[in-house]
């Protein structure tokens, strides 16, 4: 954590450990993704007995890793695609420090160029870290954003970008979509497509389907509100090897019992909590954390008619998922040129959103590359409308445009993953999104689709809600919680912040 203005959020006070309690509390955590693992860690470290239930055979949820066999019989590492571990993911990185204080399982990506349909390239390499100098330097160096564009910006309309605080920004902008907001502030179209569209689609949404408040919050987290910069780290091995297998060992050392390949059917409250499982053997506990994806949460709540009031149950039922995304991984018999960046984002080149050259940072892909003399390349396509046979050819053609040397490479093997289990962040969704606390004592929620009024997003939102869910239960047990950290929850560009404040007073 390099930003001296990063904000601390103190956990609840209480006894340091459950050993001093008359009865040791037990909690069941449903879902072993980032949110569930953070919750289980936060509880077990305070001496709470924890059962962690996961429907898959592996931990990590949407950031999990596993092994698959190629047609030639060789085993390869597989996951659901590239994930960026930004430096301002304080709470996620704090979780990972449980297994490696130096975070040596992460390696830095020094730059990730963004290339549009005309070949124009934006870069984040070498930018100053502190706002507003980072934004000014980016604008001065960008081929899609000129000084005249800065003059044409509507400062009053754009002021919310530099004056973000959560949840107030949602009161101001959640009724707008991101595309309309950028048009309203006269943001230049080329820069809009290259810079903002890339970030918008990282939420698996087209800009016209993403809340303007979510866009502003994201811009604050990654750019105008933080001095950590936009450079990120990636796991240096497949996610199971680098992250989750070590964390599994850590949890088991704390006494956590992990139930993989197990689905939860329902939850019931009668004095204590009862959690039904598809194995037929119920579990009992003093608290429950539901840290599943949207569909999993809705299924459990629907099958638990006695849990929660009508308003809360309706909030859960109204949650929706973003459009599907596709990950297309290719094992090629020839290497991409050595001067290629390990990660490239694209704008205006549908259906391709980014390209990763895995052997540049992942150990398993590097070993395959050395053995076979080829490259492991991954193509991502977000907000996919139709995952048909044409999509493969369209993605390959885009790859050939950006990496012409791959056109003559033979595809030794390929894997295509299609998923639609990421939460939606559309205009108007925020106010109805369920929060960590539920109307029922001892039941809490966690996950990247759960509302938390802090400036966090994506994997960091999952980790933060997981720690917060643990804190709420620890507080009920009279135990000490865990401190959290975020980027500042206020704007850091004084002039635009004053303009934004003046505009808010006018409309109040």
N, C-alpha and C positions, 0 to 999 in steps of 0.2 A: 504494500500500500504506500504509494509515493505521494498521493495528494494530501497535503496538510489540512485541507478543508473537508476531507471525508467526514461523514457524520456518524456518530456513535449512537446506538439505540440500546439502552440498558435493559437487560433481562430482569425478570421478577426476583425479589430477594426471598431468602428462605434458608432452610437447612442445606448444608453442603452435600448431603448424601442420604439416601433412604434408609441406611442402616440404623438411624436413630428413631425411625418411625415404629409405632406399635406393630403395624402390619405392612409388609413390603408391597407396594402397589404393582399391578400388572397391566400392561397396555398391549393391545393388538394393533399393529400397523399394517394396513392393507395396501399393497403396492410397493415394490422395491425399486422404483425409479429414483431420480435424484431427490425428490421431495420426501419419499418414504425413508430412504437411507438417512437423510439429514434428521428426520424426526426420530428414527430409531436410535441414531447416535446420540442425539440430545437427551433422550430419556435414559438410555442405558448408562451413559456417563454419570448420571446422578443416582445410579443404583436401582432404577426401576427395572422390573422383569419385563422383557419385550419378546413378543412373537411377531416375526416379520413374514407376511404371506405374499407370495408372488406367483401369478398365474403362468409366467414363462419359466423356462428351465434355467435362465440366467438373470443376473441383476442388472440394473442400469436403465430399465425401461426403454425409452426411445433413444437413449445413448448407450444401449447395451452392445455387447459384442459376442460373437460365436464363431464356430468353425464350420466350413462347408467343404465338400469334395468336388473338385473339377472333373470334367470328363476323362482326363488322363489319369485319374486316381489320386492326384495330389491334393493335400489338404491346404486350404487357404483361410486366412482370417477374413471375417465379414462383419459388417455393421450397417447401420442405416444411414451412413454418410457423414461427411465432414461436419465437425462442430468446433466453433471458435470459443476459446476460453479467454475472454477479455480480462485485462488486468483489474478492471473495476468490478469483477464478480467476486467481491470480498467474501461473501458468505459461502459460496461454492468452494472457493479456494481454501477457506478456513476448514471446510470439511475434508478436502483432500490432504491438508497438512496433517491430519490424524495418521496418515500412513507414510508421509514423507514431508517433514517440515520444510525442506528446500524445494519442494515441488519439482524434483528432477524428472518426474514422469511427463512434464510438459516441455515443449521446445518452442522457441519464438519463431513466428513468421514475420520477417522483417518488412514485408510489403505485400499487398494484394492489389494489383492494378485492376481498375474497372475500365472495360473497353466497350464502346458503344458500336452501333451499326456502321458508323462511318470510320471506325478505327481510332477515334479519339480516345485518349487514355488519361484517366485521373489516377493519382497515386497519393498514398498517405505516408510515404517514406520521408523521413527527415523533417516532418512538420514540428513546430513548437508544440509542447504538451499543454501549456496553460491557455485557457480561453481568456480573452477573445483572439489572441494571437494565432491560435491554431486555425480558427475559421478564416481569418484574414489571409494567412499564408496559403491555405487551401484555395481560396477564391483567386488569389493572385497567380497561382501556378496552374489552375485548371484551364484546359482548352475549351471548356463548355461554359465558363462563367467569366465574364469580362467586367472591367471597372464600370462600364456604362450600365451593365446589369445591376450592379450594386446601387447606382444612382436611381434606377427605375423601381427598386423595391419599395413597396408600400410599408414604411417603417411602423406605422400604427397597426396595420393588420398583421405584420410579421412579429410584433413585439412578444406575443406569447411564446415564440420559439426560444427567446432569451430570458423568459421569466417563469419557467416551469416550476410548479410545486404540485405535489400530489396530495389530495385528490382535486385541488382547485382547478387544475388544467382541464379536467374532464367536465367540470361545470361549464367551462368556457367553450370547449371545442368538440366535445364528444358527439354533438349533433351533426358535425360536418365530416365528410370523407376527406382523406388526405389529398387526393387529386384536386378537389375543389378548393381546398385551403391554399395549396401551392399556386393555383391559378389566381386566386384572390389577392395574393401578396405580390403578384407579378414575378414569381420566380421563373427564370429563363427555362424554356422547354428543354433544350439539350441537357442542361445540368439536372433538371428535374428527372429526366429519364435515366441518367447515368447514376447520380448520387442517391436520390430519394427512392427511386423505383427499386434499386438493389436492396435497400434496407427494408422497404415495404414488403417485398417478396420474401424476405427472411422471416416474416410473420405468416408466410404461405398465403398471402393475399395480394390481389391487384390493388394499386393505390386507390382506385375508386371504391374498393370494398373495405378499406382500412380506416379506422377512426382517426381523424386529424389529431385528437388528443393523444392517441397512442403513438402517432408519428412524432409529435412534439416531445413527448416523454422520451422516446427513443433517441431523438436528436440531442436531448439534454444529457441522457445517460452516457452516450458514446462520444459526445463532442463538446457541446457548449457548457455542460455542467461539471465536467470532470477533467482533471489534469493527468489522467492515466494514459491518455492518447487512444488512438484507434488501432494501434498495433496489438495483435493478440497472440496467444499461444495455442498449440495443438498438442494432443496426446502423441507421444513418440512411439506408441505401440497400440495394438488393437485395444478397444476400451475395456474388454474383460481383463486383459493382461495388465494394462497400465493402471486401471482404476478400481474395478469392481471386485476382482478376486482378492486384492489386498484389503479392500474395505470389508469384504465378507469375513476375512480372517480376523480383522480388528473387531468387528461386531461380535463374532463368536467368542473372542477372548473376553468380552464383557458379559458373556452369558446369553446373548441374543439367540433365540432358536429360530432358524430360517426354514420356512416351509415353501419350497419351490414346486412348480408344476401343480399348484393348488389355486382354485378359484373360490372366492367368497360369494355366497348366494344371498345372504341377508344379514341384518343386525337387529337385535332385540334388546330391550331394556326392561328388566324386572329385578330391581335391587342392584344387580350387576349386569354388565353387558354380556350378551351371548352372540357369538359370530358363527353363522352357519357356513359350512364348506361343502364343496362338491364331493369330498371324500366321505361325507356323512358324519364325521366326527366334529361336534361343536367345540369351540373354544370359549373360555370365560375370562373376563377381565374387568378392571375398574375404569378403563378408558379405551377409546378406539380412535385411530387416525385413519381417515379414508384418503389415501394418496394415490388414487387411480387416475386413469384418463377420463375424459368426459363420458364416454359410453359406459365405462365400468361403474362410475359413480351413479349415473342415472339408473342402471340396472339394479344396483344394490338398494338405492332409495325406493325405487318402484316396488321391489320385493320386500320392503320393510315398512308396511303401512302404518305402524304405530309410532314411527320415529319422526319427530319434527312437526311443526305446525304447517298449515296449508300454504302460507306465504313463502316459507322457506322451501317447501317441496316444489312449489311452482318455479322458484328461482333456479333450482337444480334442473327441473324439466326443460327450462328455456335455454339452457346452455347448448351451443351448437359447435360444430367443428368447421375448420377452414377447408377449402377445396383440397383435393388430394395432391400429393407430390410424388415424384418418381426419382429414384436413384438408379443409375445405370452404370455398373462397374465393368470395365473392360480390362482383360489381360492381353496385352499386345506382344507380338514377337519382335518388335523393334522399339528402341528407346526414343522418347521425345527429346528434342534438342536440349542440351545441358543449360542453355541460357533461359529456359522457360521458368517462370515463377511457379512455386508449388501450388498456388491458388490464384485463380483469375475470376473475377465477377464480371457479368455482362449486363448490358442494358440495350434494349431495342433489338435483341437477337432471339426472339421466341422460336422454339420453346426452351432454349438453353438459358439457365440462370448463372451457373458457375461450373468451373472445371478444376479438378484437383489432380495433381500428380503425386500419388500416394508414396512412391518409393523415396520421395524427397524428405519425408518426415516419419513414416511409419515403419517400424522394424520388420514386420512380417512381409510387407510389400517390398522393402529393400532386399530382403533375403530372396524373394521370388525373382526380383529383377536381376540380381547377381547370378542366380542359377540358370535363368532362361534367356538372359540378354535382352529382356524387353521391359516394358513399362506397365504399371497398373494405373489406369486413368479412370476417374469417376466423373460422371456428368449428372448434374442436378436440374430438375425441372419442377418449379413450384406452381401452385394454383392451376393444376392441370384440369382441363375440362373433359377430355376424353383420352384415356390411356390406351390407344389402339396401336395397331401395327405400324402406322405411319410415324408415330412418335419416335420410334427407334431410328428410322432413317433421317428424320429431321434433326435429331440430336447429333447423329454422326456427321451430317453435313455441316452443322455449326462447329463441331470439333475440327473438321478439316479446314474450315475457314481460319480458325485461330491457330491451329497447329498443323500446317500443311504437310509436315513430314509423316503424320499419322495416316494419311490417305493410302499409302502403299503398305502399311503394316497389316499383318494378318491378325484377326481376332482369334486368339487361342481359346479363350473362354469368356463368358459374360454372364452377369447376374443382373436381373432387373427387379427392383423392389417397388411396390406401389402401396402407399398408405394414406389414410385420411383420418388420422386420430389426433391431429393438433388442434388446440382450441382456436375459436374465431375471435377476432377483436374488431368487429364491425362498428360503424357509427351507432350510438345508442345502446350498446351492450353493457357498458360499464356499470350503470346504476343498478341493474338487475343481477349482476354477477354475484354468486354467493361468496362470503368471506370465510376466513379461517374458523372463527367462532360460529357455532350453530346454536339453535334455540334449546338444545338438549345438553345438559351438563355431562361432561365426560366424552362428548363426541366432537371432533374437530376435523377440518378439511385441510388438504395441502395439495399443491400442484401448480403448474404454470398457467392453468386456466382459472385459478382461484384469485379473487380480488384481495389485494393488500395495498394499503395506502402509503406506499413507499416507492421511490424511484428505482424500480428493478424491472427486468424483462427476461423472457426466454429462460435459459437454464438458471440464471440467478433468481428469477422469480420462483422457480421450483424449489431451489435450495432455501430461499428466505421464508417461504410459506412453511416448509418442513421444519425449520428451526422454530418458527413462530408457533406452529401447532404443538411442538414439544414444550415450549415455554408456557402455553396456556394450561396444559395438563400438569406440568410441574408446579405451577402456581397453585392449582387446586389441591395438590398433594402437600403443599407447604414446603416445596423444595426450590432451591436456587435455580434460576434460568440461565440462559446464554445470551451474551451481548451480541448485537448485530451491527453491521456497518453498511452504509450506502454512500453513494455520491451525495453532495449537498442537495437538500430538497428545496432549493431556491435558485433563482437565476444568478449568473455571475457576470453579466454585462450591464453595468450600472445604468448607462443611458437608456437602453431598450427596456430595462426593468422599470425605470421611472416612467417611460412612455406607457408601458403596460399597466402600471398602477393607476396612472391618470385616466386611461381608457376604461379601466374597471370602475373607477369612481363615477365616470360619466354615465355608465349603463346601470349603476346600482339603484 
